[in-house]
């Protein structure tokens, strides 16, 4: 599809609701469309909605090999409840081994550049490999998650390694109360870390619980608390407006 045609499609997608978006993706793109999720609450809600209106759409995750036990548990629960198989993209073994040998297992404590390097090896590169298999990328970005994400569109055309793909945040305008209500109503599996005060979940150590007055992503890389809020990103969604 030409870029101009995709831009016209994106304009239409921004007017659709979540169910319409999932149904459109499966019909128009088949196995070239999928959800990439870290199994935070928004991602779990997306999977439930998808299974209702577009069963068979791919569900993908990046397994950094440093996720919380509770995250692996909710992945198992999702597979059991919906009868799906989650595709897991992991770090390149050679790149990972070289990084740890050179900088140690806990290099992310040393400096912001080393934290970004770790995220690149464990998250960004596997995510890029997943994106190479997609033309439509569903993500759990929401505008209420941080100031950086406040202007995120529902659908946008993004460049990944010189290739244009459609990135969709179907629940971008949902707030936390709506997410929680949906989970309760539909008995959606939920990461147990939320009950411990987590509001943003990724790798062990690099994410911690937050206090009620804090930004939802304040628990990311606490030792870099001096950074601006916009710097509390791993790199997957960097590029402007939460891309």
Secondary structure, 3 states (H helix, E strand, C coil): CCHHHHHHHHHHHCCCCHHHHHHHHHHHHHHHEEEECCCCHHHHHHHHHHHHHCCCCEEEEEECCCECHHHHHHHHHHHHHHCCCCEEEECCHHHHHHHHHHHCCCHHHCCHHHHHHHHHHHHHHHHHHHHCCCCEEECCCCCCCCCCCCCCCCEEEEEECCEEEEEECCCCCCCHHHHHHHHHHHCCCCCHHHHHCCCCCCECCCECCCCCCCCCCCCECHHHCCCCHHHCCCCCCCCCCCC
